[in-house]
Amino acid sequence: MIQMKYREAEKGSPVTYESESYICSGCGRIVSDLEHANGYEWRYNCHCNLNELAKSNIKQSEKINRDRYFNKSLSFIPKKFQNVHFDEYEVENEMNARAMRICKRYSDNFDLYNPQSLFIYGDYGTGKSMLAASIMNDTRKSFRVMYLDINLLLNNITMSWNSNTVLAKQNYQETMLKLIRTADLVIFDDVGASANYKAQMSILLTIIQSRLGKHNIYTTNLTQKELSSDKDWERIFSRMMENTTPIEMRGTDRRRKGKFKNTSNEEKKKVGKTNDNNLPYDISNPPF
């Protein structure tokens, strides 16, 4: 038996059985099955456990890396969207139902080797950001995803130009631009709400340019005409539309829905009369 003394010393009991050598189907090494007098059985020269440990370490390292991208986005993500999913979206009309189906399909078929983008535009409060966040929460389990409020991002970068700020000391601009450039998917929320002065427009152009040929999602309340209002925006908008599917959404502003009572002309004549049934909550038990 091969290295019998070594095996006895290692397991603390004499080897009573050793099989013929064979190739392990798991690790591909030449191994043999051993049994000790105390009943302990094991596979000599097998590295399956070590390989599994290595795979586990790699998965953990990949998760830490993915979380790094997402964690850098947390300050931009409204709390209500940080764990939202498609089944929570309330469909108001067929146009928005179609938008949800496209977003769900995009999420389910996300493929790094087929970079595609979405441009979600339309009325205020119709759920554009919610659908984008739902894609984020599905894909970030396996991919490096960032969710960015364009206006806040550009303001932060601008503030980091002041060497006395915390952002400057954190090397904010370089760090964020590198993460944005290397992320698997970046969601740019509220496109067009950012300031239009040249310095920020130049930074935004650099950011969008760095995302060409990659997965991106853009949400905006502006129209194509408004995003092409001048040459700077037209250049940026043109790059946004590379391999991009536009999705229109229309409907009632969910943020305002049910928060203002509808008073008839007859009721208006009755001074002092109120209709508590039209309030967004029970006035005797408000949400504060």
N, C-alpha and C positions, 0 to 999 in steps of 0.2 A: 504494500500500500504506500502511496506517495506521501512523503513527509508525515509519517504516522505520529512520531513523537510530538511534532508541532501541533497536530490536530488534537492529540490527547491533552496537551498542556492548555490549548486554547479553550476547549470545551469542558475540561475538568473531569472527563470520563473516557475510558477506552472506546475506540471505534470498534463496533461489532459487525458492521456491514458497510461495504462500499460498492456502488454500482459500476458498470462499465462507463467509460467517458462518452459523452455525447454533446451535441451543440444545443445550447439553451435557446429556445425559440424567442425568449424575451430580449436578452442582451446580446446573443450571438456568440458568446464565449464558450470554450470547451469546459464542461463541468462534469461533476459526478455527484450522486446522491449518497449522503453519509448518515449512518445511524449509530448513536452512542449507547453504551450499556445502560445509561440512565434513561433511555428512551428518547433523548433529544435527536431530532432529525433536521438536516439542513443540506444545502446545495453548495458544494465546494467550488470556488472560483466564479460564482455567479455574481454579476453586478446589477441585477434588476433593481434591488432596493436602492443602490446608489444612484441609478439612473432616475428612479422615481423621485428621489430626494432632489436631484439636480433639476428635474422638470418642475417640481414644486417651488424650488427657489427661483427659477426663471419666471414662473407664473406670478409669484409674489412681487418680483422685481418689476414685471410688466404692469401689474396693478398699481404699484407705487408710482410708476411713471405716468400712467393714465390719470391717476388721482391728482398728480401735480398740475396737469393742464386744467382739469375741472376746478380744482381749488383756487387757481388763479382767476377763475371766472366768477366765483361765488359772490363777490362784491357787486357784480353787474346783474345777477339773477334775482328777480323778485322772489321772496320766500315762498309764495304760493306756487311758483313754477319749479321749485327745486326737486320735487318728487312727483310732478303731474304726469298723467298718462292719457292716451287717446280715449279710453273708455270714460273719462271724466268730461270730455267735450260734448256739449249739448248742441246738436245740430238744429239750426234755425230754418234753413231753406236748402234747396237742392244744390245751389251754387257752393255753399259752404260744406255740404255733405260730400260733394265732389272734391273739394279742397282737402278734406280730411282723408278721403280714400287715397288721394295721390301722396299725401304726406306719410300715411301708414305704409303704402307700397314702397316709398323711398326708404323708409326706415327698415322694413323687412328685407329689402334687397340691397342693402348698403354694401358696396364692393369697392375696395381701395383701387382695384385695377380698372374700374369703370367710373372715373370721376364725373359726377353730375351735380348740378346746383339747382336750387329752387329760388324763385323770386315771388314772395307772397305779398300782395298789395291789396289795398282797398280801404273800406270805411274804418273809422275808429272803433275800437272795442268789439270787433267781430271774432276775435280769438286767434289772430295771426301769431302773436307771440306764444300763446298757449300751445298751438300745434308745433311750432318750432321747438319749444321746450320739451314736448312729448317725444320728438325725434331725438333730442339731446339725451333724455333719460333712458331711451332704449339703446342707443348706440354707444353711450359712454361705458357700458359694461364690457365692451370688447375693443373700443377704439379711443384714441386721444381726441377729446372733444372740448371745444371752448364756446362759451356763449358771451357775447360782448354787446354792451350798449355803446353804440358808436359815439354818441355825444359825450358820455362819461369817459370813455377811453381817450378820446382826443383831448379832453380837458385835463385828464391826468398826465398825459404825455407833455402837454404844454406847461403844466405846473412843474414837471420834473426838469425843465430847462433852467429853473432857478436852483442854483447849487446849494442854497441854504435849506431846501425842503427835504423832508424824509424820503420822498419819491426819488429825488436826485441821488441821495446817498444809497438807495436800494438799486440804483442803476435801472430804474423802471423802464425807460424807453427801450433800451437794448434787450432787456429780459423779455418784455412783452412782444416785441417784434420777432424775436427768435421763436417764442412759443407759437405765435400766430402762424409764422411761416412753416413750422414743422408739424402742426396739428393735422390730424386726419380729417376733421370736420370743424369748420368755424361758422357759428351763427352770428350774423351781424344784425342786431335788432335796431329798429327805428332809423333806418337809413334816411338821410336828408334832413334830420333834425339838428345836425351838427352845425357849428358856426361856419360861415362861408369865407372867412378870410384866408389869404393865400398860404400861410404857414400850415394851417390845419389841413387845407385841401391837398397840399403837397404830401403830407404824412399819410392821409387817407389814400391817395393815389399809390403811394409806395406799398401800403398794406394790401390793397386790392391786387396790385401787380404781383405781389409775392404769393397770392393765392391762385393764380392762373393755373389751370390744369389740375385743380384739386376740388374736393367737396366743399361747397359753401351754401349757406341759406341766408337770404336777405329778406327782412320784413320792412315794410314802409307804408305810410299813409298817403304818400305822394303818387302822382300819376307819372307816366312815361314822359309827358310833356314837361312837367315840373322838374323832373330829374335830368332834363336836357336843356335847362333854361339858360345855361352859359357854357362856354367851351370847357371850363374845368370840370363841371358836373357831367358834361356830355362824354368826356374822355373816361371818367370814372364809371359812368353808367354803361358805356360800351364794353368795358372790361368785365363788369359784373355779369353781363348777359352771355358770356362764353359758356357753351354747354349748359345753358340755364333754361329751365321750364318756368314760364310765368303762371302764377295762380292768382286769380282774382277772388276776393271775398267781399260780400256786401251784406248789410243787415242792420239790426238795431245795436246801438252802443250798449254792451252788457254792463258797463260800469255805471251808466245812468238809469238803466232799466228799472222801473218800479220805485224810483226814489223821489219822484215828484207826482203829487196827486193830480188827477185830472178833474177839474172843476167845471161843471156845466154853467151856462149863462144864467140859468135859473138860480143855481146855488150862489153865484157871485152876487146876486141881488140881495141875498139874505146875509146881511152883515153880521159877522161874528160866528156864522155857522161853519163848522169844520166836519170833515169826513174822515175819521180815523181809519176807516177800512182801506183808504187809499195810501196810507203811509207805509214805508218800507219795513216797518217793524211795529210791534205793540208798544204804544207810547208809554205804557206803564212799566215796560221792561225793555228799555233801549239797550243797544249793544255796547254800553260804556258805563 
